[in-house]
């Protein structure tokens, strides 16, 4: 069992795991009692960011319509449209050795698809988490459970993996946004 983090905590990822290169980011969630008549579709996204905290191109935005970064460093492994079942609902494969040198941070986010139209928000989501595990050994290294701190938010920056002094670190962000995917994209320099 890996390290369990609380919001705002940071932990080393590669220094304590020498040679770590291929990881899987797994995200999971359940919905609270919701009777709006619509499925609850959460979408996992990743933004590859430079020193200024912005993407360098539209290709640095990985989501269900752009599943793989041109460098091969991140690949989205599929869109789960209901969150049904146990375990990870969506996963992303990350090869840390392929992250381009101008990218210093990987931000992993979740948004609610058509949140405004369906009148859904993260206050209706429970048991949400992000975990990092070693693809080679299947060992869970880090887990961060978001809790239920959100009420009106429709997008969350769940965690960041960032480079510091040549090593990769993990930050349990848990920063909520109103405005869904558009708000996140604007924040990270993608114009929709």
C-alpha positions as CSV (number, residue, x, y, z in Angstrom):
1,X,0.0,0.0,0.0
2,X,1.3,3.4,-1.0
3,X,1.3,6.8,0.7
4,X,-2.2,8.3,1.4
5,X,-2.2,12.1,1.1
6,X,-4.4,14.9,2.3
7,X,-5.3,18.0,0.2
8,X,-2.2,20.2,-0.3
9,X,0.3,17.5,0.6
10,X,3.3,17.0,-1.7
11,X,5.4,13.9,-1.9
12,X,8.4,12.7,-3.9
13,X,7.6,10.3,-6.7
14,X,10.9,9.3,-8.4
15,X,13.5,10.0,-5.7
16,X,12.1,7.3,-3.4
17,X,11.4,5.0,-6.4
18,X,14.6,5.0,-8.4
19,X,14.2,4.0,-12.0
20,X,10.5,4.6,-12.0
21,X,9.4,5.5,-15.5
22,X,6.0,4.0,-16.4
23,X,3.1,4.9,-14.1
24,X,-0.6,4.7,-14.3
25,X,-2.8,7.5,-13.0
26,X,-6.2,5.9,-11.9
27,X,-9.2,7.9,-11.0
28,X,-12.4,6.6,-9.5
29,X,-15.7,8.0,-8.2
30,X,-19.3,7.2,-7.2
31,X,-22.3,9.4,-7.3
32,X,-24.4,10.3,-4.3
33,X,-28.2,10.0,-4.4
34,X,-29.0,11.7,-7.7
35,X,-32.4,11.5,-9.4
36,X,-32.0,14.0,-12.3
37,X,-32.6,11.3,-14.9
38,X,-29.2,11.6,-16.6
39,X,-26.0,9.6,-16.4
40,X,-23.2,11.2,-14.4
41,X,-20.3,11.3,-16.8
42,X,-17.0,12.5,-15.4
43,X,-14.1,13.1,-17.8
44,X,-10.5,12.8,-16.9
45,X,-8.1,15.2,-18.6
46,X,-4.4,16.0,-18.4
47,X,-2.7,19.3,-19.2
48,X,1.1,19.4,-20.0
49,X,2.4,22.7,-18.7
50,X,5.5,24.7,-19.1
51,X,7.3,27.0,-16.6
52,X,4.5,29.6,-16.9
53,X,1.8,27.1,-15.9
54,X,0.3,27.1,-19.4
55,X,0.2,24.6,-22.2
56,X,2.6,25.2,-25.1
57,X,0.1,24.1,-27.8
58,X,-3.4,22.6,-28.1
59,X,-1.8,19.1,-28.3
60,X,-0.7,19.5,-24.6
61,X,-4.4,18.8,-23.7
62,X,-5.1,15.1,-23.3
63,X,-8.8,14.1,-23.1
64,X,-11.4,11.7,-24.7
65,X,-11.0,13.4,-28.1
66,X,-7.1,13.6,-28.0
67,X,-6.1,10.3,-26.3
68,X,-2.3,10.5,-26.8
69,X,0.3,13.2,-26.6
70,X,2.5,13.4,-29.7
71,X,5.6,12.6,-27.5
72,X,4.0,9.4,-26.2
73,X,4.4,10.6,-22.6
74,X,0.7,10.4,-21.8
75,X,-2.1,8.2,-23.1
76,X,-5.7,8.3,-22.0
77,X,-6.9,4.7,-21.7
78,X,-10.6,5.3,-22.4
79,X,-13.7,7.2,-21.4
80,X,-16.1,5.7,-18.8
81,X,-19.4,7.5,-19.2
82,X,-21.2,6.2,-16.0
83,X,-18.6,5.6,-13.2
84,X,-20.3,2.2,-12.6
85,X,-18.3,-0.6,-11.0
86,X,-15.5,-0.8,-8.5
87,X,-11.9,0.4,-8.9
88,X,-10.6,3.0,-11.3
89,X,-13.2,4.5,-13.6
90,X,-10.6,6.1,-16.0
91,X,-6.8,5.7,-16.3
92,X,-3.9,7.4,-18.0
93,X,-0.6,5.8,-18.8
94,X,2.4,8.2,-18.2
95,X,5.9,7.5,-19.3
96,X,8.0,10.1,-17.3
97,X,11.1,9.5,-19.4
98,X,9.2,10.7,-22.5
99,X,7.9,14.0,-21.0
100,X,9.3,16.8,-23.3
101,X,12.0,18.9,-21.6
102,X,9.9,22.1,-21.9
103,X,7.1,20.5,-19.8
104,X,7.6,20.9,-16.1
105,X,4.1,20.0,-14.8
106,X,1.4,17.5,-15.6
107,X,-2.0,18.6,-14.2
108,X,-4.7,15.8,-13.9
109,X,-8.2,17.1,-13.8
110,X,-11.8,15.9,-13.8
111,X,-14.9,17.6,-15.2
112,X,-18.5,16.7,-15.3
113,X,-19.7,16.3,-18.9
114,X,-22.7,18.7,-19.6
115,X,-22.8,19.7,-15.9
116,X,-24.8,22.8,-16.4
117,X,-27.4,21.2,-18.7
118,X,-27.8,18.2,-16.4
119,X,-27.7,20.3,-13.2
120,X,-24.8,18.3,-11.8
121,X,-21.8,19.3,-9.6
122,X,-19.1,17.7,-7.5
123,X,-21.3,18.0,-4.4
124,X,-23.1,15.0,-5.9
125,X,-19.9,12.9,-6.3
126,X,-18.5,10.8,-3.5
127,X,-15.6,8.4,-3.0
128,X,-13.5,10.2,-5.6
129,X,-9.8,9.5,-5.6
130,X,-6.7,9.6,-7.7
131,X,-3.9,7.0,-7.4
132,X,-0.5,6.5,-8.9
133,X,0.8,3.0,-9.4
134,X,3.9,1.5,-11.0
135,X,2.9,0.0,-14.3
136,X,5.7,-2.6,-14.1
137,X,5.0,-4.0,-10.6
138,X,1.3,-2.9,-10.2
139,X,2.3,-1.4,-6.8
140,X,0.2,1.5,-5.6
141,X,2.6,4.3,-4.8
142,X,0.3,7.3,-3.9
143,X,-3.4,7.7,-3.2
144,X,-5.3,10.9,-2.7
145,X,-9.0,10.8,-1.7
146,X,-10.8,14.1,-2.5
147,X,-13.4,13.9,0.2
148,X,-16.6,15.9,-0.2
149,X,-15.3,19.5,0.0
150,X,-17.1,20.6,-3.2
151,X,-20.6,21.8,-3.6
152,X,-21.0,23.9,-6.8
153,X,-17.8,23.1,-8.6
154,X,-18.0,21.4,-12.0
155,X,-14.3,20.9,-12.5
156,X,-11.4,19.9,-10.2
157,X,-7.7,19.9,-10.6
158,X,-7.1,16.8,-8.7
159,X,-3.4,16.5,-8.7
160,X,-0.2,17.6,-10.3
161,X,3.0,15.8,-11.0
162,X,5.8,18.3,-11.4
163,X,9.6,18.3,-11.9
164,X,11.8,19.8,-9.1
165,X,15.6,19.6,-9.1
166,X,15.5,16.8,-11.7
167,X,13.0,14.6,-9.7
168,X,9.2,14.2,-10.2
169,X,7.0,15.0,-7.3
170,X,3.2,14.6,-6.7
171,X,1.0,17.4,-5.3
172,X,-2.5,16.6,-4.1
173,X,-4.1,19.8,-5.4
174,X,-7.9,19.4,-5.0
175,X,-8.7,22.8,-6.5
176,X,-12.3,23.3,-7.6
177,X,-13.5,25.4,-10.5
178,X,-17.0,26.6,-11.6
179,X,-17.5,26.6,-15.4
180,X,-16.4,23.0,-16.2
181,X,-14.0,22.1,-18.9
182,X,-14.0,25.6,-20.5
183,X,-12.9,27.2,-17.2
184,X,-10.0,24.6,-16.9
185,X,-8.9,25.1,-20.5
186,X,-8.9,28.9,-20.1
187,X,-6.9,28.5,-16.9
188,X,-4.2,26.4,-18.7
189,X,-4.0,28.4,-21.9
190,X,-6.3,26.4,-24.2
191,X,-9.0,28.4,-26.1
192,X,-12.2,26.5,-26.8
